[in-house]
Amino acid sequence: MRSPRRIPEPIVVLAAGVIGLVLTTATTAGGEIPAESGRTYRWRFDEPSSGSLPAQLGSVLGTWKVEEEASAPSGFQVLRQTGRFRDPDFPRVIVEGLVFTDLALRVRCRPEAGRTDQACGLLFRAKDGDNYYVTRANALEGNVRLYKVVAGSRQQLASVDLEVTPGEWHTLEVGARGSKLTVSWDGREVISATDATFARGRIGLWTKADSVTAFDDLEARAE
C-alpha cells in the first residue's frame, strides 16, 4: 500500500507582468493534493529576502514580489502587486498543489494606489487561472463584490456598498460550504450567496487593473 503523499509547507505562486499585457497562463500544474480537513494553512511572506520571490510552481498575471513593510500585520514583509494593467485585466496568483472543497479563507490586505481601481481580492475554488470564484473589495468604488469567473468572463453574484479605506489594513474573508458562499469584511459578514458552479479548487490572491495592493497573513482552513 502506498504511503500518503506528504503535503509540503505552503508556497506562493507569483508572476510578472507589464502594463497592457493580457496574456495569462491557465495554471493547472503541480498535481492535486487534497487539503487535510481541519488543518489551517498559513502564508506569512517573511521567508524570502526583500525584493525576491517565493518559489514558483506556476504563473498567472501580475508583478508580485515580497517587500519590506514596517506596518505589516505579521512579521516585517508583505506580498505586493505593483503591475499596472488596463481595465479589465486582473493580476492574480494561485497557490498550486493544494485543492480545497469546503474552506474558510482570509487575508489581510491594504489597497495602496491606483487611478482606475484600488482592489484586493481572494480567489478560491479555482479550476485554473480563468475559472474560479473571487471576492474583492474596491476602495475607489466603495464596495465588496462576489463573482464567478467562467472561461475568463466575470459574472457578478452579489454586491454590497460600504467603506473601503485606502492606505489601511483590512481583513477580507470568505466561507465556502457546499453551494453556500459568504463574504466578511473587517470581521462582519456582508454577503451571502448560493452558487454551485465550482465545488473544489485552488486558492489565490487577486487585484484589478492598476491596483497597487499589499497582502499579508493569508490563511486557509479546510473544513
C-alpha positions as CSV (number, residue, x, y, z in Angstrom):
1,M,0.0,0.0,0.0
2,R,1.4,3.4,-1.0
3,S,2.0,5.8,1.9
4,P,0.1,9.1,1.7
5,R,1.9,11.9,0.0
6,R,3.3,14.4,2.5
7,I,2.0,17.9,1.9
8,P,4.9,20.4,2.0
9,E,4.9,23.8,3.7
10,P,2.7,26.1,1.6
11,I,4.4,28.2,-1.0
12,V,3.1,31.1,-3.1
13,V,3.0,31.2,-6.9
14,L,3.9,34.5,-8.4
15,A,4.0,36.0,-11.8
16,A,5.4,39.1,-13.6
17,G,3.6,41.4,-16.0
18,V,3.8,44.8,-17.7
19,I,1.1,47.4,-18.5
20,G,-1.3,46.3,-21.2
21,L,-0.3,42.7,-21.2
22,V,-3.4,40.4,-21.2
23,L,-1.8,37.0,-21.9
24,T,-2.2,34.6,-19.0
25,T,-1.4,31.1,-18.2
26,A,-4.3,28.8,-17.1
27,T,-2.3,27.2,-14.3
28,T,-3.1,23.6,-13.5
29,A,0.5,22.2,-13.0
30,G,1.8,20.6,-9.8
31,G,-0.8,17.9,-9.4
32,E,-3.7,17.9,-6.9
33,I,-3.2,17.4,-3.2
34,P,-6.4,17.5,-1.2
35,A,-6.2,19.8,1.8
36,E,-6.4,18.0,5.1
37,S,-9.8,18.5,6.8
38,G,-9.4,20.6,9.9
39,R,-5.9,21.9,9.0
40,T,-5.1,25.5,8.7
41,Y,-2.6,26.5,6.0
42,R,-0.7,29.8,6.5
43,W,1.4,32.1,4.3
44,R,3.3,34.9,6.1
45,F,5.6,36.0,3.2
46,D,8.5,36.5,5.6
47,E,11.0,33.9,4.4
48,P,12.3,35.3,1.1
49,S,14.7,38.3,1.1
50,S,13.1,41.6,0.3
51,G,12.8,42.0,-3.5
52,S,12.8,38.3,-4.3
53,L,10.0,35.9,-4.9
54,P,9.0,32.8,-3.1
55,A,9.5,29.5,-5.0
56,Q,7.2,29.3,-8.1
57,L,5.2,26.5,-9.4
58,G,3.1,28.4,-11.9
59,S,2.1,31.9,-13.0
60,V,-1.0,33.8,-14.0
61,L,-0.6,37.6,-14.3
62,G,0.9,40.5,-12.4
63,T,4.1,41.9,-10.9
64,W,4.3,40.3,-7.4
65,K,7.2,40.4,-5.0
66,V,8.0,40.3,-1.3
67,E,8.9,43.7,0.1
68,E,9.8,45.1,3.5
69,E,6.9,46.8,5.2
70,A,7.1,48.3,8.7
71,S,3.3,48.2,9.0
72,A,3.0,44.5,8.1
73,P,0.3,42.9,10.3
74,S,2.6,39.8,10.7
75,G,6.4,39.9,10.6
76,F,8.2,42.6,8.6
77,Q,7.4,41.8,5.0
78,V,4.4,41.7,2.7
79,L,3.5,40.4,-0.7
80,R,2.8,43.4,-3.0
81,Q,1.3,43.6,-6.5
82,T,2.7,46.6,-8.4
83,G,2.0,45.9,-12.0
84,R,-0.3,48.4,-13.7
85,F,-2.7,46.9,-16.2
86,R,-5.6,48.1,-18.3
87,D,-9.2,47.7,-17.2
88,P,-10.4,44.9,-17.1
89,D,-7.1,42.9,-16.6
90,F,-6.9,41.0,-13.4
91,P,-3.4,40.4,-11.8
92,R,-3.7,37.1,-9.8
93,V,-1.6,34.4,-8.2
94,I,-2.6,30.8,-7.4
95,V,-1.2,28.6,-4.7
96,E,-0.5,25.4,-6.6
97,G,-1.0,21.8,-5.5
98,L,-3.4,22.2,-2.6
99,V,-7.0,21.7,-3.5
100,F,-9.8,22.8,-1.2
101,T,-13.5,21.8,-1.1
102,D,-15.2,23.5,1.9
103,L,-13.0,26.1,3.4
104,A,-12.6,29.3,5.5
105,L,-10.2,31.7,3.8
106,R,-8.9,35.0,5.0
107,V,-6.2,37.6,4.2
108,R,-5.1,41.0,5.4
109,C,-4.9,43.5,2.6
110,R,-4.2,47.2,2.0
111,P,-5.2,49.0,-1.2
112,E,-2.4,51.5,-1.7
113,A,-2.7,53.1,-5.1
114,G,-4.4,53.1,-8.5
115,R,-6.3,55.6,-10.6
116,T,-8.6,53.1,-12.2
117,D,-9.0,50.7,-9.3
118,Q,-7.7,50.0,-5.8
119,A,-8.8,46.4,-5.2
120,C,-7.8,43.5,-3.1
121,G,-9.3,40.1,-3.7
122,L,-9.4,36.4,-2.6
123,L,-9.6,33.8,-5.3
124,F,-11.0,30.3,-4.4
125,R,-12.2,27.0,-5.8
126,A,-10.1,27.8,-8.9
127,K,-10.2,25.1,-11.6
128,D,-7.4,27.1,-13.4
129,G,-6.4,30.7,-14.0
130,D,-9.6,31.5,-15.9
131,N,-12.2,29.5,-13.9
132,Y,-12.8,30.4,-10.3
133,Y,-14.7,32.3,-7.6
134,V,-13.4,35.7,-6.4
135,T,-14.5,38.2,-3.8
136,R,-12.9,41.6,-3.9
137,A,-13.1,45.0,-2.1
138,N,-12.5,48.2,-4.1
139,A,-11.6,51.4,-2.3
140,L,-12.4,53.7,-5.3
141,E,-15.9,52.1,-5.9
142,G,-16.7,51.7,-2.2
143,N,-18.0,48.2,-2.4
144,V,-17.3,44.5,-1.8
145,R,-18.4,42.0,-4.5
146,L,-18.6,38.3,-5.2
147,Y,-18.1,36.9,-8.7
148,K,-17.7,33.7,-10.5
149,V,-15.3,33.7,-13.5
150,V,-16.1,31.2,-16.2
151,A,-13.7,30.9,-19.2
152,G,-12.3,34.3,-18.2
153,S,-15.7,36.0,-18.1
154,R,-16.9,37.6,-14.8
155,Q,-20.4,37.1,-13.6
156,Q,-21.5,39.1,-10.5
157,L,-23.2,37.0,-7.8
158,A,-23.6,39.7,-5.1
159,S,-22.5,43.2,-4.1
160,V,-22.7,45.5,-1.1
161,D,-21.8,49.2,-0.8
162,L,-19.6,50.0,2.1
163,E,-16.5,52.0,3.0
164,V,-13.1,50.5,1.9
165,T,-10.5,52.8,3.3
166,P,-7.3,53.1,1.1
167,G,-3.9,53.1,2.8
168,E,-5.2,51.0,5.7
169,W,-5.1,47.3,6.6
170,H,-8.3,45.4,6.3
171,T,-9.4,41.8,6.6
172,L,-11.2,40.0,3.8
173,E,-12.7,36.6,4.4
174,V,-14.7,34.0,2.5
175,G,-16.5,30.8,3.6
176,A,-17.4,28.1,1.1
177,R,-19.5,25.2,2.3
178,G,-21.2,23.3,-0.4
179,S,-23.0,25.8,-2.6
180,K,-23.3,28.4,0.1
181,L,-20.8,31.3,-0.1
182,T,-20.3,34.0,2.5
183,V,-18.0,37.1,2.5
184,S,-16.9,39.1,5.5
185,W,-15.2,42.5,5.6
186,D,-13.3,43.5,8.7
187,G,-15.0,40.8,10.8
188,R,-18.6,41.5,9.6
189,E,-20.5,39.2,7.2
190,V,-21.6,41.4,4.3
191,I,-22.5,38.9,1.6
192,S,-24.3,35.6,1.4
193,A,-25.0,33.8,-1.9
194,T,-25.6,30.4,-3.4
195,D,-23.9,29.0,-6.4
196,A,-22.7,25.5,-7.4
197,T,-20.5,26.2,-10.4
198,F,-17.3,25.2,-8.7
199,A,-17.2,22.6,-6.0
200,R,-13.4,22.5,-5.3
201,G,-10.2,24.0,-6.4
202,R,-7.2,26.1,-5.5
203,I,-6.9,29.4,-3.7
204,G,-5.1,32.6,-4.6
205,L,-4.9,36.4,-4.5
206,W,-6.4,38.9,-7.0
207,T,-6.3,42.5,-7.9
208,K,-7.6,44.6,-10.8
209,A,-6.2,46.9,-13.5
210,D,-3.7,49.4,-12.0
211,S,-4.3,48.5,-8.3
212,V,-1.2,48.5,-6.1
213,T,-2.1,46.3,-3.2
214,A,-0.2,44.7,-0.3
215,F,-1.2,41.3,1.2
216,D,-0.2,39.6,4.4
217,D,-1.4,36.7,6.7
218,L,-3.1,34.5,4.1
219,E,-4.8,31.6,5.8
220,A,-7.0,28.8,4.6
221,R,-8.7,26.2,6.8
222,A,-10.0,23.1,5.2
223,E,-13.4,22.0,6.5
